[in-house]
Amino acid sequence: MQKFSGVWTALVTPMTELGVDYDALENLVEAQIKGGVSGLVSVGTTGESPTLDPVEHIVVIKKTIEFAAGRVPVIAGTGANCTREAVNLTREADEAGADGFLVVAPYYNKPSQEGVFLHMSEIAKCTHKPIMLYSIPGRCGIEISNDTALRLRDRYANFCVMKEAGGKVEKVRDLFGRAGGKIDIMSGDDGLTLDFMRAGAKGVVSVASNIIPEVMVDFVKMIEDGKIAEAEAENARLSGFFKALFIEPNPVPAKAALKLCGRIPSDFVRLPLCGMQPQNLEILKSEMKKLELI
């Protein structure tokens, strides 16, 4: 199974009112690869998976794989709160050539941990490729517990990595201590990358790397190399920008930042997301100016 470490970019899906902007997506993928990221995550939350229709969902994955051209692996977001839908998406993404799958905890219907285990088990049965468990209780209403993650890993080799976005360092430390190296842990929060890696995580699935891939790659390398004082200073330098990227729902600020940098032509997001409020946009601009991004 793929070993997960470093910086994996949770790619935004560039759009206009007419649809997905595949030219902008290609440019974004190219910038990520040139920036040195370890891999790409296509059509996760940052990629606006909730508002892509089923056809677009798979086409965006296919195009991302095409643009990456084997230079870095591409993980496809195939989670859903309907098990049949998640299985079907995973099969389609597998056939499209994805290197693995990001599968979020079932949201809204709030299953028990037994339900989470059974849901994930059905997905594991339809592919031999790696599955990145994605625990984000703030969006889903439930977490994927460490007990459930370890139970899944014991049953299916696919479950070799956890994207942890619950904000709890102690949960990362506990999973790292109990997994015996069988589950890699990735931070799901740019601002907690340092704390999570010190607790046993191997890297980050990053929103910030859409805009600053080289900076995030260097930051994670500092931590990997044990240059903690340097990493703490860099974390402090970036902290305002990290916060500004989540001052409104993701990926609204990330798209605004990419447009401000000239990386994408439009910061359009689909309803129910909407453009940034003027006061929050000014905060984002201020933090970007501090980093000399604009």
Buried (B, 14 or more C-beta within 10 A) or exposed (E): BBEBBBBBBBBBBBBEEEEBBBEBBBBBBBBBBEBBBBBBBBBBBBBBBEBBEEEBBBBBBBBBBBBBEEEBBBBBBBBBBEBEEBBBBBBBBBEBBBBBBBBBBBBEEEBEBEBBBEBBBEBBEBBEBBBBBBBBBEBBBBBBBBEBBBBBBEEBEBBBBBBBBBBBBEBBBBBBEEBEEBBBBBBBBBBBBBBBBBBBBBBBBBBBBBBBBBBBBBBBBBBBEEEBEBBEEBBEEBBBBBBBBBBBBBBBBBBBBBBBBEBBBBBBBEEEBEEBEEEBBEBBBEBBEEBEBE
